[in-house]
Amino acid sequence: MSSLPSNSPAAPPPSLTEVETHGVERIPDADRTATPLDLFRLAFGGANTFSTCVLGAFPILFGLSFWQGLAATLLGVVAGALILCPMAVFGPVNGTNNAVSSSAHLGVHGRVVGSFLSLLTAIAFFSISVWSSGDALVGGAHRLFGLARSDLSYVVAYALFAVLVLAVCVYGFRFMLFVNKVAVTSATVLFLVGAFAFAGDFDPSYAGAFTDSADAATQSLFWPSFIGAALIVLSNPVSFGAFLGDWSRYIPASTPRRRVVGAAFLSQIATLVPFLFGLTTASIIAAKAPEYVDPAAPDFVGGLLAISPTWYFLPVCLLALIGGMSTGTTALYGTGLDFSSVFPRLSRVQATVLVGVLSIAFIFIGRFGLNLVQSISTFATMIITCTTPWMVVMMLGFFTRRGWYDPDALQVFNRRQRGGRYWFAHGWNWRGMTAWWVSAVIGVLFTNIPGQFVGPLGDLANGVDISLPLSLVVAAVLFLSLLRLFPEPRAVYGPEGARLVRTVEVPVPPITGPGAEADEGPVSDPSATLRT
């Protein structure tokens, strides 16, 4: 990896109440004081929440039995963790977020694809956190204090919660890390307390809709429902793909790569705690209060409060508050960070506020103007379909480049410059762009979410949603084929050359534009790569 050498000692971490000033420029070595454990806390804390419980309830909402839902959940979590974990290495290598790192594979201008995907993901999961947490707080207050469950109550709860999350994101990385340190421990304890609260009501033999006595029409929906539930679960780890670099960029470049990847993988395996809490309680709701899992108007939060013992209402409210803060901050922080570079007139704080305001508007539209559950499941599936091929391009690019990057050339877009190793064709690397959009479109065409969204080719696999495996394979095969048939410039591969693919000798256009002369100097330092 190319890096700017530095022998300066690490600076002491700033205080929690000091507003973060770093944007997406390369984090100086002296400021990289985070560890893989911090990455674990942020990634796990962002998912160890009430909103993940809501996603964990979807297998039951889709009609699966408890054991079928457990299998779908395990499949989704493990597969998602395996897809996600390699995305953690870009932050330590380049000292910036993953969208900026994608410049190396999609081009200086093509990096906006990552920014767009992170925006969609942030809106979706910020909204889920506010919806679920707000519903739980209002429902708990209704049961404890008699607060009316009116639209006004929900509006006030959503607004207050969203503003609180936005305030944490404005302060930045250190404050967010503190919130997640608290959330990881406290939320886990509250989930374990919940296991005692519901132990007497839990029956693992809950059969779901696909029993032996079900009619043929119902039986035919089993595999579409199973795959659909697994994809909803998988959307949670995949949603972190665009954000991992936001946090791992504070990890020193010398940190062993396996520790960084391992922290990301384990952070998602640990989310089985909230997923299983959601699955288990949803099965209890389906047995004891089935009106709350009616496919026409499901209400997991209301059902959870209906079956909870009175003494567990307060823990539910605490889960909603702590977990929602964690999910909301991890979703919103990265997008505000990235859009400060897409719109250079905006500082990180201003961009965070702008994205937050747009997300809050979506929250109210989605809650009061749309079918909430259908919106969540459809949006989550679309995120998977479009984000996973982008991640494949990034990971294969990292492999073929042997992990070597030029951090200075990655910042060309952010500095409003031109040229450099990753300029390609007018700032676009059509190889990576083509592999991404073709596989994403194919994924959308083959998407099949029964009763919600079925792509034009969604029925070709007998109703089973094969969009994800198909888009994964297409992205990998197409990208590698394009790299073989249309070689990239030798200069983008660093001193050790390419792996698996061919290269061509092409002059590197000089970097021109604001500050270009000041930035001149050594751009190659292969010794700065992460140790294996």
Summary of the structure (lengths in Angstrom):
residues: 532
radius of gyration: 23.2
end to end distance: 13.2
largest distance: 75.4
contacts: 2035
relative contact order: 0.18
helix: 64%
strand: 2%
